[in-house]
Amino acid sequence: MSDSDTRIKYIVESVLLAAGKPLSLDNILAVFGDGEKPGRDQIRGAIAALQEDYAERGIELVQVASGWRIQVGQDMEPWVSRLTEEKPQRYSRALLETLALVAYRQPITRGEIEDIRGVSVSSSIMKTLQEREWVRVVGHRDVPGRPAMYGTTRQFLDYFNLKGLDDLPTLMELRDIDSINAELELGLPGEQGPGLAVVEGEAEDAIPADTAGEALPAADEVDDTSATVVQVAVDSQDPPGTIH
């Protein structure tokens, strides 16, 4: 690696560390002046070099929906989580089932979610998902009443280290609750553990609004068997502090 490439690598590393959020290639290129701006291939080369540097370390450079970011390695979570004194909040099973349906059946209306789950969806569930900017209104169904249709956001993909909806676990991998726990690192109610059931900070702290958006698959393009994703409800009481 030439001195120029090494310097570009250090600049990319510094920018990603300072940003505190994912950056696209265009975002990274924007920090360079007109006379020193490298090519996109050079930026990609710097990213690849950093990933190689981090391969045996406790941090990693990953690509998510909004771009690239440097983060703590997932296998370091048990130790890093001890830095937070507050007990992490947990989401209810009903909220997680609703989020799973939106992710796999989007665009989907609240009424369609209720039809699949067999129970009503409380307004607090939809409010919480929208406050976290994991779910947003993407349109309205052309039926009487024009109900809102919901889809996931880039923030949802970023939070779960996904580059796109294609990176979601397949339905075959989500055949039962054990598979869901393994793939999304969920804990059963009453258990402590990382993953989808744990949020960073308070639920009312909204993530910045999704401005870029993503093309969402039509409902008829998704296998109807996706309803099996959420047929996992258990008759157990949620622990105190669970958000519904």
Secondary structure, DSSP 8 states (H G I E B T S, - for coil): --HHHHHHHHHHHHHHHHHSS-B-HHHHHTTS-TTT---HHHHHHHHHHHHHHHTTSSEEEEEETTEEEEEE-GGGHHHHGGG--S---EE-HHHHHHHHHHHHH-SEEHHHHHHHHSS---HHHHHHHHHTTSEEEEEE-SSTT--EEEEE-HHHHHHTT-SSGGGS--GGGGSSHHHHHHHHT---TT----STTB-SS-TTS------S------GGGS-GGGGGGGTT--S----TTEE-
